[in-house]
Amino acid sequence: MTRNAIARLLAARGWSDADLAARAGVNRAHANQVKNGRSLPTVATALAIAHALGVPVAIAFPPGSSAVRRRVPPLASRRPTRS
């Protein structure tokens, strides 16, 4: 299954991103970004989301789960910019 833990937990409860955001006290857009792996939550936000879902943090954010990050090439391989 490609969906992350938060998406599965929301689906099991029939909650929307707005429902999670309201219960966790976070912005709806940020809740969506965290759910879709586009943003890493702070510890406080992760705790609030897990608490709102009624699960331990390790269930909402299992070890090894993280946001997808863009690969940035090392400075040596970047093309110089024109001034």
Secondary structure by P-SEA (a helix, b strand, c coil): ccccaaaaaaaaacccaaaaaaaacccaaaaaaaaaccccccaaaaaaaaaaacccccccccccccccccccccccccccccc
